[in-house]
Amino acid sequence: MSLPPVSVYRAASGLVAQRGEDFFALPGSGFDSLFTAEDPAHWLAERLAAATPIPRPPDWLSPMGSQEVWAAGVTYLRSRNARMEESKDAGGGSFYDRVYDADRPEIFFKATPHRVVAPGGSMKLRADSNWNVPEPELALAINSSGKIFGYTVANDLSSRDIEGENPLYLPQAKVWSQCCALGPGVVVREPLPSGTTISLCIVRAGQTVFESSTTLSQMKRTPEELAAWLWRDNSFPAGCFLLTGTGLVPPDEFTLHGNDEVRISIAELGTLSNTIASTQP
């Protein structure tokens, strides 16, 4: 079912949809219901038809229910080059060169709901890492049947020195408390154009210390291809999110500091802003 773009958020009061400038409460609904619907766009259209407008809620929670978050890597040339450079002393650079050109992509587990930070929330750096960077990514919302039905903005916070020491340390370089952020909402819509822009801005003490942008056209693999690989011999009863990799990597001398603000914007989806905790855990 074709539907104009609708943003779906999670507020303290429950699920909220935004169509145009208007917000609507979707009582009795949660993100698990959206992700398990056979046709999420149709499910949403039916509920919007009976919904009444409400004032905009003051704050958004992370836009998910019980979904897992998975991620794909080395999907942009810039990411391949950065990860080859970070691992050169450990002899792992060729791994990333080979996976960039291979049929099988790199796909790994990223987060469970309790590790995901809401828009405006605080992310944490690993206490045993000295080289931490944000990774701005397009996140795919995929229903329980494996269909991509929506999109959101993601921050795949990563510890580059840990993975660079040994590629087998990837889970520790990617997964810890408050290591991922999603939001502000899931936009249910047709596929994004390849020219869609992704932008990253990092602000420290009121000054921009890094800013760059790229487009989805720089991805080597399509979202549909990545989703198909994730679903091979796997199942997600409540659906899942799949982060599609990053093409924006700060220079090697850069690492995040406490109190930094990270802003990630994707055209048509909005801006995800998060701060970095002032102290490491």
Backbone bond lengths (Angstrom), bond angles and torsions (degrees), N, CA, C in turn:
res aa  C-N    CA-C-N  psi(-1)  N-CA   C-N-CA  omega(-1)  CA-C   N-CA-C  phi
1 M - - - 1.471 - - 1.523 109.34 -
2 S 1.309 116.87 126.04 1.450 120.85 179.26 1.522 109.25 -79.48
3 L 1.338 116.77 135.25 1.455 121.91 -175.78 1.527 108.10 -144.30
4 P 1.334 118.34 133.75 1.461 118.27 173.06 1.523 109.76 -56.47
5 P 1.327 118.20 152.03 1.470 119.73 -177.85 1.520 112.48 -52.84
6 V 1.334 115.35 132.81 1.461 122.19 176.93 1.525 107.55 -130.25
7 S 1.314 116.55 128.45 1.457 121.35 176.67 1.521 109.12 -91.71
8 V 1.328 115.79 133.79 1.457 121.21 179.89 1.529 108.08 -117.81
9 Y 1.328 115.50 125.99 1.453 121.87 -176.74 1.524 110.06 -119.57
10 R 1.341 115.10 163.46 1.461 120.50 171.60 1.524 107.85 -115.53
11 A 1.318 115.64 118.52 1.461 122.45 177.59 1.525 108.48 -111.59
12 A 1.333 116.08 171.91 1.458 119.88 178.55 1.524 111.10 -59.52
13 S 1.328 116.83 -28.51 1.464 121.61 -177.96 1.530 112.91 -85.30
14 G 1.330 117.92 -9.50 1.458 120.84 -178.24 1.512 111.64 129.29
15 L 1.339 115.86 -162.20 1.451 121.62 -176.87 1.533 110.62 -76.29
16 V 1.331 115.53 136.65 1.466 122.27 -179.60 1.528 108.14 -130.76
17 A 1.327 117.05 135.24 1.458 122.09 177.67 1.520 109.41 -112.26
18 Q 1.329 116.10 144.41 1.454 121.45 175.23 1.522 109.18 -119.33
19 R 1.315 115.72 123.27 1.466 122.32 175.55 1.513 107.41 -123.81
20 G 1.330 116.51 114.42 1.454 119.67 -172.62 1.513 109.58 66.10
21 E 1.328 116.42 -127.01 1.463 120.87 178.83 1.531 112.56 -96.73
22 D 1.330 117.66 -0.64 1.463 121.61 -173.62 1.522 111.60 -100.48
23 F 1.347 115.22 144.48 1.459 122.28 177.04 1.525 108.92 -111.71
24 F 1.344 115.75 144.79 1.466 121.60 -177.22 1.527 109.19 -136.03
25 A 1.328 116.02 135.50 1.464 120.76 173.67 1.519 109.05 -79.77
26 L 1.334 115.82 140.53 1.461 121.72 176.12 1.520 107.72 -116.52
27 P 1.338 117.76 77.22 1.471 121.25 -173.96 1.515 112.28 -61.60
28 G 1.329 114.89 145.10 1.456 120.23 177.46 1.512 114.03 73.96
29 S 1.319 117.34 10.60 1.458 120.99 -177.79 1.522 110.19 -118.58
30 G 1.309 114.91 153.76 1.457 120.85 175.39 1.515 108.78 -142.94
31 F 1.324 116.33 171.79 1.451 118.96 -178.04 1.524 112.58 -63.69
32 D 1.336 118.35 -28.94 1.463 118.78 178.06 1.525 111.08 -63.16
33 S 1.330 117.17 -35.92 1.467 120.27 178.07 1.522 111.05 -65.57
34 L 1.328 116.64 -39.54 1.461 120.64 178.07 1.524 110.92 -65.88
35 F 1.324 116.83 -43.98 1.463 121.34 -175.64 1.529 113.05 -74.18
36 T 1.328 117.55 -20.27 1.464 119.38 179.80 1.524 112.46 -99.56
37 A 1.328 117.28 -2.46 1.462 120.05 177.28 1.531 110.16 -67.46
38 E 1.332 116.08 142.61 1.462 119.75 178.39 1.524 110.78 -62.90
39 D 1.331 116.03 -38.75 1.458 121.96 176.18 1.524 107.25 -130.87
40 P 1.347 118.23 92.42 1.464 120.33 -175.65 1.527 114.05 -57.97
41 A 1.330 118.16 -35.47 1.464 120.09 179.41 1.532 110.46 -64.75
42 H 1.321 117.35 -41.58 1.458 121.32 177.82 1.527 110.41 -66.41
43 W 1.336 116.57 -42.52 1.472 121.66 177.58 1.522 109.91 -56.60
44 L 1.304 116.45 -44.00 1.462 121.29 -178.62 1.524 111.14 -68.88
45 A 1.327 117.04 -41.89 1.464 120.64 -179.04 1.526 110.89 -61.98
46 E 1.318 117.47 -40.27 1.466 120.56 178.86 1.530 111.35 -61.39
47 R 1.320 117.08 -42.69 1.458 120.06 -177.99 1.521 112.43 -74.54
48 L 1.301 116.66 -32.59 1.462 119.31 176.36 1.525 111.86 -66.86
49 A 1.323 116.12 -31.63 1.462 120.00 -178.86 1.524 111.40 -63.07
50 A 1.321 117.16 -26.81 1.463 120.83 -178.61 1.525 112.70 -106.59
51 A 1.340 117.89 2.81 1.464 121.39 -175.15 1.518 111.82 -85.78
52 T 1.316 116.00 155.53 1.466 121.20 176.91 1.524 109.03 -115.83
53 P 1.329 117.79 147.32 1.473 120.70 -178.89 1.526 112.09 -63.32
54 I 1.336 115.70 148.16 1.463 122.82 176.77 1.528 108.22 -135.46
55 P 1.329 118.18 161.93 1.473 119.45 172.36 1.528 109.90 -65.33
56 R 1.318 116.04 155.27 1.458 119.80 178.28 1.526 109.43 -64.96
57 P 1.358 118.42 125.30 1.464 120.03 175.86 1.522 110.72 -61.79
58 P 1.336 117.70 152.20 1.470 120.21 -174.13 1.526 114.41 -71.10
59 D 1.321 117.49 -33.03 1.461 120.28 -174.71 1.515 110.45 -140.31
60 W 1.343 114.97 151.09 1.458 120.85 176.53 1.527 110.27 -108.46
61 L 1.315 116.17 142.71 1.454 122.30 170.45 1.520 108.32 -91.06
62 S 1.322 117.97 175.93 1.464 119.74 176.97 1.527 108.59 -62.10
63 P 1.336 118.59 136.01 1.467 121.76 -172.68 1.523 112.64 -81.80
64 M 1.324 116.67 69.11 1.457 120.10 -177.91 1.516 110.29 -158.93
65 G 1.332 114.50 164.09 1.448 121.39 173.70 1.513 108.24 -110.87
66 S 1.331 116.52 -105.97 1.464 120.88 179.09 1.523 112.37 -105.08
67 Q 1.325 117.18 21.50 1.461 121.08 -178.79 1.536 111.38 -69.91
68 E 1.331 115.99 144.15 1.455 121.27 167.14 1.525 108.66 -81.21
69 V 1.337 115.05 160.22 1.460 121.51 173.28 1.520 108.15 -116.84
70 W 1.330 116.34 123.92 1.459 123.16 175.38 1.520 108.00 -116.17
71 A 1.312 116.61 168.87 1.458 119.36 -176.46 1.522 110.66 -146.94
72 A 1.309 115.45 150.91 1.456 122.94 173.48 1.517 108.44 -111.09
73 G 1.320 116.67 147.10 1.457 120.49 -179.13 1.515 111.81 -127.38
74 V 1.316 116.00 165.47 1.463 124.18 177.17 1.535 110.20 56.92
75 T 1.323 115.68 41.30 1.466 119.77 178.70 1.530 111.69 -98.06
76 Y 1.326 117.20 -9.78 1.459 122.87 174.35 1.529 108.42 -119.50
77 L 1.318 117.62 147.56 1.462 121.32 179.07 1.523 110.91 -59.99
78 R 1.349 117.69 -38.60 1.462 120.75 -179.85 1.522 111.20 -61.61
79 S 1.312 117.35 -38.50 1.453 121.22 178.73 1.524 110.70 -67.39
80 R 1.313 116.46 -42.73 1.471 119.82 178.15 1.515 110.23 -57.82
81 N 1.329 117.46 -48.00 1.457 120.96 -177.34 1.526 111.67 -63.87
82 A 1.336 116.54 -41.39 1.462 119.97 -179.19 1.519 111.27 -64.57
83 R 1.320 117.71 -42.26 1.463 119.90 -177.38 1.518 111.88 -74.48
84 M 1.328 117.95 -29.89 1.465 120.04 172.34 1.523 110.12 -64.58
85 E 1.336 116.51 -40.10 1.464 120.57 -178.83 1.520 111.27 -68.10
86 E 1.350 117.82 -42.54 1.458 120.76 -175.88 1.521 111.92 -68.10
87 S 1.349 117.36 -24.72 1.472 120.65 -175.74 1.517 113.63 -106.69
88 K 1.329 118.26 10.18 1.467 119.36 -173.08 1.527 112.30 -63.36
89 D 1.338 117.35 -35.25 1.453 119.52 -178.72 1.530 112.05 -71.14
90 A 1.342 116.29 -23.02 1.465 120.56 178.91 1.526 111.55 -93.24
91 G 1.322 117.46 0.28 1.456 120.66 178.08 1.506 113.82 74.59
92 G 1.351 117.72 18.80 1.463 120.06 -176.20 1.504 114.85 -99.68
93 G 1.347 117.32 1.28 1.452 119.33 -174.40 1.505 114.34 -58.61
94 S 1.315 117.04 -35.87 1.464 119.50 -177.08 1.517 112.09 -66.46
95 F 1.348 118.24 -24.52 1.464 120.27 177.42 1.527 110.25 -57.61
96 Y 1.322 116.65 -45.78 1.456 121.32 -175.55 1.522 111.50 -72.96
97 D 1.316 116.74 -33.55 1.453 120.49 176.24 1.524 110.04 -63.76
98 R 1.331 116.09 -42.70 1.471 119.91 -177.51 1.523 111.71 -70.53
99 V 1.354 117.59 -40.94 1.461 118.92 -176.67 1.526 111.22 -70.75
100 Y 1.323 117.36 -27.76 1.465 120.15 178.08 1.525 110.38 -61.68
101 D 1.335 117.13 -36.52 1.462 121.64 -177.52 1.525 113.65 -97.43
102 A 1.328 118.05 -7.73 1.457 121.14 -176.09 1.523 111.80 -76.10
103 D 1.330 115.72 161.69 1.464 119.94 173.74 1.530 110.83 -68.12
104 R 1.327 116.69 -41.76 1.466 121.31 -177.47 1.526 109.70 -83.37
105 P 1.326 118.54 125.15 1.464 120.49 178.92 1.525 111.48 -81.61
106 E 1.317 115.58 166.88 1.455 121.12 169.60 1.524 107.80 -81.37
107 I 1.333 117.29 121.60 1.464 122.67 176.72 1.520 107.50 -133.62
108 F 1.327 116.85 133.33 1.456 120.04 -176.66 1.520 109.73 -145.05
109 F 1.326 114.97 159.14 1.460 121.59 176.64 1.524 109.51 -73.71
110 K 1.335 116.94 140.01 1.463 121.18 -179.69 1.526 113.84 -116.58
111 A 1.341 118.98 -50.69 1.463 118.32 -171.93 1.516 112.09 -161.43
112 T 1.325 114.57 152.14 1.459 123.59 165.41 1.539 107.47 -98.98
113 P 1.331 118.09 166.90 1.465 119.23 -174.89 1.523 115.07 -53.31
114 H 1.327 118.33 -37.55 1.467 118.93 -175.98 1.525 112.72 -71.85
115 R 1.326 117.86 -12.03 1.467 121.43 177.06 1.529 112.20 -93.90
116 V 1.339 117.32 -4.19 1.460 121.67 -174.66 1.530 110.31 -95.94
117 V 1.328 115.68 130.54 1.456 122.95 -177.15 1.529 109.72 -93.99
118 A 1.314 116.28 140.53 1.461 122.08 179.30 1.522 110.80 -76.29
119 P 1.331 117.94 162.08 1.463 120.63 172.75 1.525 110.82 -54.13
120 G 1.325 116.63 132.64 1.453 121.08 -178.61 1.511 114.44 84.56
121 G 1.348 116.89 -8.35 1.456 120.55 -178.90 1.517 112.61 -81.03
122 S 1.322 115.01 177.44 1.460 121.60 -175.51 1.531 110.77 -104.73
123 M 1.327 115.53 126.58 1.458 121.91 175.42 1.529 109.49 -94.20
124 K 1.334 116.98 158.34 1.459 121.09 -177.14 1.524 111.10 -115.79
125 L 1.332 115.10 147.60 1.457 121.81 172.13 1.526 108.94 -93.96
126 R 1.308 116.07 150.32 1.463 119.16 175.32 1.523 109.74 -68.18
127 A 1.349 116.54 139.12 1.455 121.15 179.53 1.527 111.78 -71.10
128 D 1.350 117.18 -22.28 1.468 120.08 -176.86 1.524 112.14 -102.97
129 S 1.325 117.00 21.37 1.461 121.41 179.31 1.529 110.02 -127.23
130 N 1.329 115.67 144.04 1.457 121.33 177.50 1.528 112.59 -115.83
131 W 1.342 116.88 7.57 1.465 119.94 -176.68 1.519 108.02 -142.62
132 N 1.321 115.77 90.60 1.458 122.16 -175.45 1.527 110.28 -118.32
133 V 1.320 116.36 135.25 1.464 120.72 -178.82 1.527 110.19 -137.08
134 P 1.328 116.64 150.59 1.470 119.71 170.76 1.520 109.04 -79.26
135 E 1.296 116.97 152.14 1.461 121.72 173.68 1.526 108.16 -127.64
136 P 1.333 117.52 101.82 1.471 121.09 -178.85 1.523 110.63 -74.50
137 E 1.319 116.61 127.62 1.462 119.76 -173.19 1.530 111.92 -143.10
138 L 1.313 114.41 150.19 1.460 121.52 167.46 1.524 107.52 -78.13
139 A 1.339 116.39 128.67 1.463 121.44 176.77 1.518 109.54 -107.07
140 L 1.316 115.67 132.22 1.461 122.19 177.55 1.521 109.44 -92.25
141 A 1.326 117.65 131.76 1.460 122.57 170.42 1.528 107.15 -93.51
142 I 1.327 116.72 118.51 1.464 122.08 -173.01 1.521 108.67 -121.69
143 N 1.332 116.86 128.56 1.466 118.60 -177.80 1.527 111.02 -77.93
144 S 1.320 116.87 177.45 1.460 121.58 -173.63 1.521 113.41 -66.11
145 S 1.338 116.99 -14.60 1.462 121.05 176.90 1.526 112.52 -93.25
146 G 1.335 116.92 -0.86 1.453 120.56 178.90 1.515 114.45 91.12
147 K 1.324 117.49 15.52 1.465 121.39 -179.35 1.526 110.42 -95.29
148 I 1.335 116.54 128.96 1.463 121.16 173.14 1.526 108.05 -74.69
149 F 1.318 116.67 121.89 1.473 119.20 -178.33 1.515 113.09 -125.01
150 G 1.328 117.28 -10.46 1.454 119.51 -177.08 1.512 111.55 -161.06
151 Y 1.342 114.32 177.74 1.463 120.66 -172.68 1.519 109.31 -146.27
152 T 1.342 115.91 151.86 1.455 120.87 172.06 1.516 108.74 -149.83
153 V 1.331 115.24 178.99 1.464 122.34 -178.25 1.527 108.27 -99.25
154 A 1.333 116.62 141.67 1.464 120.52 -178.02 1.519 111.37 -134.07
155 N 1.332 114.85 149.84 1.461 123.08 170.00 1.524 107.40 -119.52
156 D 1.325 115.94 109.07 1.463 123.27 179.35 1.525 107.70 -95.16
157 L 1.338 116.18 77.63 1.458 121.65 -178.02 1.530 109.64 -59.03
158 S 1.350 116.57 133.69 1.457 120.69 -171.68 1.522 111.74 -138.24
159 S 1.339 115.63 145.07 1.462 122.48 175.28 1.526 108.20 -101.29
160 R 1.325 116.09 99.62 1.461 120.44 -171.39 1.525 112.64 -69.92
161 D 1.333 117.90 -32.96 1.458 118.67 -178.02 1.527 111.92 -69.96
162 I 1.328 117.24 -32.12 1.465 119.80 -179.51 1.527 110.75 -69.22
163 E 1.328 116.53 -47.85 1.467 118.58 177.40 1.528 110.70 -66.51
164 G 1.334 117.54 -36.67 1.452 120.35 -179.51 1.512 113.34 -64.86
165 E 1.332 116.46 -28.41 1.460 119.76 178.18 1.518 111.59 -66.19
166 N 1.332 115.74 -38.13 1.467 120.65 179.31 1.525 107.50 -164.58
167 P 1.347 118.67 124.12 1.469 120.14 -179.45 1.525 113.58 -57.27
168 L 1.351 117.31 -22.81 1.464 119.21 178.62 1.531 112.22 -70.30
169 Y 1.319 116.89 -11.45 1.453 120.70 177.65 1.531 112.34 -86.62
170 L 1.321 117.61 8.64 1.465 121.21 -176.43 1.533 113.07 -50.35
171 P 1.364 120.11 -46.82 1.468 117.75 -179.22 1.526 112.93 -57.78
172 Q 1.332 117.57 -36.90 1.460 119.95 179.79 1.531 111.63 -73.81
173 A 1.321 116.14 -26.83 1.466 120.44 178.38 1.521 112.42 -79.34
174 K 1.327 116.74 -11.10 1.462 121.06 -174.24 1.528 114.56 -120.14
175 V 1.327 118.54 -27.77 1.464 120.65 -168.79 1.522 110.97 -121.55
176 W 1.332 115.91 117.34 1.453 122.67 171.49 1.529 107.10 -163.57
177 S 1.311 117.71 178.97 1.463 120.50 -178.38 1.522 110.62 -63.68
178 Q 1.332 116.08 131.81 1.469 123.48 177.26 1.529 112.77 60.53
179 C 1.332 114.91 41.32 1.467 121.55 -177.78 1.522 113.29 -95.77
180 C 1.314 117.26 -4.29 1.464 120.75 -174.07 1.524 108.71 -140.40
181 A 1.322 116.12 145.49 1.463 121.09 174.20 1.523 108.65 -133.03
182 L 1.326 116.16 143.67 1.464 122.94 178.01 1.516 109.73 -133.81
183 G 1.340 115.67 148.76 1.458 118.04 172.93 1.523 113.53 140.11
184 P 1.323 117.21 -173.27 1.466 124.67 6.90 1.531 115.09 -74.99
185 G 1.334 118.19 -29.04 1.461 120.99 177.52 1.505 110.38 -146.34
186 V 1.323 116.30 172.14 1.465 121.74 173.00 1.526 107.61 -89.89
187 V 1.324 116.49 123.32 1.459 120.79 178.82 1.523 108.32 -96.95
188 V 1.324 115.36 112.82 1.465 121.59 178.57 1.524 106.72 -84.91
189 R 1.333 116.41 116.92 1.451 119.73 -172.62 1.529 110.08 -166.03
190 E 1.336 114.41 174.36 1.457 120.60 172.71 1.536 109.13 -68.57
191 P 1.348 118.39 163.45 1.473 120.07 -179.09 1.528 112.79 -53.45
192 L 1.314 115.00 144.99 1.459 121.03 179.00 1.523 110.55 -71.88
193 P 1.332 118.67 144.51 1.464 121.03 176.52 1.526 111.09 -63.85
194 S 1.330 116.84 151.37 1.465 120.60 -178.54 1.525 112.17 -64.42
195 G 1.315 117.49 -22.43 1.459 120.51 179.05 1.516 114.38 -83.75
196 T 1.331 117.99 4.38 1.458 121.90 -179.53 1.528 111.03 -58.44
197 T 1.317 116.78 133.09 1.458 122.66 -175.61 1.526 112.05 -91.66
198 I 1.334 115.59 137.54 1.462 123.53 170.33 1.521 107.37 -115.15
199 S 1.335 116.88 128.25 1.461 121.20 -177.67 1.519 110.54 -124.98
200 L 1.326 115.11 146.99 1.465 122.33 177.74 1.516 109.01 -128.39
201 C 1.339 116.32 132.79 1.458 122.11 175.60 1.531 107.81 -136.14
202 I 1.328 116.90 128.13 1.460 122.06 178.52 1.524 107.90 -117.15
203 V 1.337 115.56 124.03 1.461 121.65 -175.75 1.529 108.91 -114.25
204 R 1.340 115.34 131.41 1.471 121.60 -179.71 1.520 108.54 -130.07
205 A 1.309 116.15 120.65 1.467 121.15 179.62 1.523 111.70 52.24
206 G 1.342 115.40 40.40 1.451 121.14 176.37 1.516 115.45 82.09
207 Q 1.343 117.23 -0.26 1.461 121.34 -179.33 1.527 110.60 -116.72
208 T 1.325 116.47 139.02 1.463 120.71 176.29 1.525 109.42 -73.85
209 V 1.338 116.76 120.99 1.464 120.82 -178.77 1.526 112.27 -105.77
210 F 1.316 117.02 -14.28 1.472 120.64 172.91 1.515 108.40 -156.91
211 E 1.331 115.47 138.64 1.457 120.58 178.42 1.523 108.33 -153.60
212 S 1.328 116.74 132.01 1.463 120.37 179.45 1.530 108.64 -163.19
213 S 1.326 115.95 169.66 1.464 120.42 178.54 1.519 109.66 -150.55
214 T 1.323 115.44 161.33 1.457 122.81 175.40 1.520 107.25 -149.12
215 T 1.320 117.29 -176.50 1.466 120.94 177.13 1.522 109.82 -130.17
216 L 1.318 115.15 161.07 1.463 120.25 178.87 1.525 111.94 -64.11
217 S 1.314 117.53 -19.50 1.472 120.05 179.27 1.516 111.98 -64.84
218 Q 1.350 117.55 -16.71 1.466 121.06 179.99 1.525 112.45 -83.33
219 M 1.332 117.58 -3.87 1.464 120.37 176.91 1.522 110.19 -73.89
220 K 1.321 115.55 134.99 1.464 120.19 178.81 1.526 111.18 -75.85
221 R 1.319 117.24 -32.72 1.465 122.61 -175.90 1.525 110.11 -114.47
222 T 1.313 116.80 151.75 1.455 120.72 179.38 1.530 110.25 -84.98
223 P 1.337 117.41 155.58 1.461 119.62 174.91 1.529 112.64 -56.12
224 E 1.316 116.84 -38.76 1.464 120.47 -179.20 1.521 111.12 -64.33
225 E 1.324 116.80 -38.96 1.462 120.60 178.27 1.522 110.80 -64.09
226 L 1.327 116.73 -44.80 1.463 120.03 -179.58 1.527 111.22 -64.45
227 A 1.333 117.21 -42.21 1.464 120.37 178.98 1.520 111.43 -62.93
228 A 1.320 117.24 -39.06 1.464 121.00 179.53 1.526 111.25 -63.41
229 W 1.332 117.13 -39.69 1.463 120.23 178.10 1.522 110.73 -67.40
230 L 1.316 117.93 -39.79 1.459 120.31 179.38 1.518 111.17 -61.58
231 W 1.316 117.13 -35.69 1.467 121.56 -176.29 1.536 112.76 -81.07
232 R 1.303 118.87 -7.39 1.466 119.88 179.86 1.529 109.85 -64.88
233 D 1.329 115.99 119.79 1.467 122.04 177.91 1.523 112.25 53.86
234 N 1.320 116.28 33.13 1.452 120.82 -179.96 1.519 108.64 -141.52
235 S 1.307 116.60 160.02 1.463 120.45 177.73 1.518 108.96 -144.38
236 F 1.326 114.85 151.52 1.459 122.33 -177.93 1.525 107.32 -137.74
237 P 1.342 117.97 89.63 1.461 121.37 -174.56 1.530 113.88 -58.08
238 A 1.335 117.50 -27.94 1.465 120.68 178.48 1.514 111.15 -107.95
239 G 1.331 118.30 17.56 1.452 121.12 -175.39 1.515 111.07 72.66
240 C 1.319 117.55 -174.95 1.454 119.86 -179.66 1.523 110.68 -161.69
241 F 1.320 115.25 171.68 1.458 122.96 169.47 1.523 108.28 -106.87
242 L 1.323 116.30 143.53 1.461 121.49 174.70 1.521 108.11 -128.56
243 L 1.339 116.25 115.90 1.457 121.89 175.07 1.520 108.24 -79.63
244 T 1.324 116.81 139.85 1.463 120.23 -166.82 1.524 114.66 -104.35
245 G 1.334 118.22 13.86 1.455 120.64 177.85 1.518 112.20 95.44
246 T 1.328 115.07 165.70 1.455 120.05 -176.22 1.522 112.48 -122.33
247 G 1.313 115.41 144.61 1.458 121.27 173.23 1.512 110.91 -113.71
248 L 1.340 116.86 10.14 1.471 121.93 -178.45 1.520 108.66 -123.30
249 V 1.324 116.19 108.45 1.456 121.70 -177.96 1.531 108.69 -127.78
250 P 1.341 118.40 119.35 1.463 119.57 177.51 1.530 111.02 -60.25
251 P 1.325 117.93 160.60 1.467 120.67 -179.53 1.526 111.97 -61.65
252 D 1.335 115.60 160.14 1.465 120.60 -173.57 1.522 113.67 -58.80
253 E 1.318 117.96 -28.70 1.466 120.35 -177.68 1.526 112.33 -80.25
254 F 1.334 117.75 -2.75 1.462 121.01 -176.09 1.526 110.98 -94.23
255 T 1.323 116.36 137.01 1.461 122.40 168.16 1.519 108.72 -142.02
256 L 1.308 117.07 150.41 1.458 121.57 179.01 1.521 111.42 -68.34
257 H 1.328 116.51 148.12 1.454 124.17 174.71 1.526 109.23 -116.59
258 G 1.318 115.99 158.91 1.447 120.27 172.62 1.522 110.81 -58.34
259 N 1.323 116.46 140.94 1.470 125.38 179.83 1.520 113.70 78.02
260 D 1.331 118.78 0.17 1.467 119.75 171.68 1.525 108.95 -61.86
261 E 1.329 115.71 149.12 1.461 121.33 172.03 1.519 108.42 -111.63
262 V 1.328 116.24 129.34 1.462 122.45 -179.69 1.520 108.24 -111.21
263 R 1.338 115.91 122.26 1.461 121.44 179.55 1.531 108.51 -117.36
264 I 1.311 115.66 123.05 1.468 121.88 179.05 1.522 108.02 -121.02
265 S 1.320 115.69 123.88 1.464 120.65 -178.74 1.514 109.93 -121.28
266 I 1.325 116.18 136.94 1.454 122.65 172.45 1.522 107.59 -126.68
267 A 1.325 115.88 123.85 1.460 120.26 -179.58 1.519 110.03 -53.58
268 E 1.305 116.76 135.95 1.473 125.92 -179.75 1.534 113.11 81.39
269 L 1.350 117.93 -10.80 1.468 119.47 -177.04 1.517 113.20 -115.69
270 G 1.331 118.08 -24.98 1.452 120.76 179.46 1.508 112.95 110.01
271 T 1.335 115.58 -166.37 1.459 122.85 -176.30 1.518 110.60 -122.06
272 L 1.324 115.44 131.61 1.462 123.03 175.22 1.522 107.43 -105.00
273 S 1.332 116.90 118.10 1.461 122.05 179.49 1.517 109.74 -117.74
274 N 1.323 115.68 132.70 1.460 121.66 178.02 1.526 108.94 -143.19
275 T 1.321 115.64 149.91 1.457 120.56 173.05 1.529 109.48 -99.22
276 I 1.315 115.60 163.80 1.456 122.29 176.06 1.520 107.49 -102.69
277 A 1.312 117.13 132.11 1.472 120.96 -178.00 1.522 109.68 -54.48
278 S 1.336 116.47 142.95 1.458 121.21 -174.98 1.509 112.74 -70.76
279 T 1.323 117.75 -22.74 1.461 121.30 177.24 1.495 109.44 -129.00
280 Q 1.334 117.21 149.41 1.457 121.31 176.48 1.506 109.45 -76.29
281 P 1.357 116.75 154.19 1.475 119.44 -177.38 1.508 111.76 -66.82
